[in-house]
């Protein structure tokens, strides 16, 4: 997946924002101020880190060499994914959806209500 398509996909999420709190080399995508994705947009190949259910994260890492424990993130809850063409696009899109949903689920009730409005 190319960077611009990836950015469009991430920013289509409700109330998603793109920020650079770690410097210009990392694009961070947040919902209600909480990170759900981080891209190393200058990396070759492009990579993205996504939140994941801890048990499913282990399954994905065992099945796909391009999926590893989150780089500089909580390795239990985050996967880093090299977008080298070995990950089916449908799986990547599902992983993005799951990451967003996990972050939204962890928001305070008032924040979830505001997001739903």
C-alpha positions in Angstrom: 0.0 0.0 0.0 1.3 3.4 -0.9 1.6 6.2 1.6 -1.1 8.4 0.2 -3.6 5.6 0.1 -2.6 4.6 3.7 -3.0 8.2 4.9 -6.5 8.5 3.2 -7.6 5.2 4.8 -6.5 6.3 8.3 -8.0 9.7 8.0 -11.4 8.4 6.9 -11.9 7.1 10.4 -14.3 9.2 12.4 -12.5 12.2 14.0 -9.1 10.9 13.0 -6.2 13.3 13.1 -2.7 13.2 11.7 0.1 14.6 13.9 3.9 14.5 14.3 4.5 14.5 18.0 7.7 12.4 17.6 9.2 14.5 14.8 8.6 14.7 11.1 9.7 11.1 10.4 6.7 9.5 12.2 3.1 10.3 11.3 0.8 9.6 14.2 -2.9 9.0 13.8 -5.2 9.7 16.7 -8.9 9.5 17.7 -9.9 11.8 20.5 -6.3 12.4 21.3 -5.4 8.7 21.6 -3.0 7.1 19.1 -4.4 4.2 16.9 -1.7 4.1 14.2 1.9 5.3 13.7 3.7 5.2 10.3 7.4 5.4 9.6 6.6 7.0 6.3 10.2 7.3 5.2 11.1 3.6 5.9 11.7 1.3 3.0 9.4 -0.5 2.9 6.8 1.7 4.5 5.7 0.4 7.9 2.8 1.0 10.3 2.3 0.2 13.9 -1.2 -0.8 15.0 -2.8 -1.7 18.3 -3.9 -5.3 18.5 -5.5 -7.8 20.9 -2.5 -9.4 22.7 -3.5 -13.0 21.8 -4.2 -12.2 18.2 -1.0 -10.1 18.0 1.0 -13.3 18.7 -1.0 -15.3 16.1 -0.2 -12.6 13.4 3.5 -12.5 14.4 3.7 -16.3 14.1 2.0 -16.3 10.7 3.6 -13.3 9.0 7.3 -12.5 9.1 6.4 -8.9 8.2 4.5 -8.5 11.5 6.6 -8.0 14.6 6.2 -6.7 18.1 5.6 -2.9 18.1 8.8 -1.0 17.6 9.3 1.5 20.6 5.7 0.6 21.7 4.1 -1.7 24.2 5.0 -5.0 22.6 2.1 -6.8 24.2 -0.5 -4.5 22.6 1.1 -3.2 19.4 2.3 -4.7 16.2 4.6 -3.2 13.6 3.9 -4.2 10.1 6.2 -3.9 7.1 4.2 -3.1 4.1 6.3 -5.2 1.8 3.4 -6.7 -0.2 3.4 -9.9 1.9 0.4 -8.9 4.0 -3.0 -9.2 2.2 -4.6 -5.8 1.9 -7.9 -7.0 3.4 -6.0 -8.2 6.5 -4.2 -4.8 6.8 -7.5 -3.0 6.5 -9.0 -5.3 9.2 -6.0 -4.6 11.4 -6.5 -0.8 11.0 -10.2 -1.2 11.9 -9.3 -3.3 14.9 -6.7 -0.8 16.1 -9.1 2.1 15.8 -11.9 0.1 17.5 -9.7 -0.9 20.4 -8.6 2.7 21.1 -12.2 3.9 20.9 -13.3 1.1 23.3 -10.7 2.4 25.8 -11.9 6.0 25.7 -13.9 7.4 28.6 -17.7 7.1 28.2 -18.1 10.9 27.6 -15.5 10.8 24.9 -17.2 7.8 23.2 -20.5 9.6 23.3 -19.0 12.7 21.8 -17.4 10.6 19.1 -20.8 9.0 18.4 -22.6 12.3 18.1 
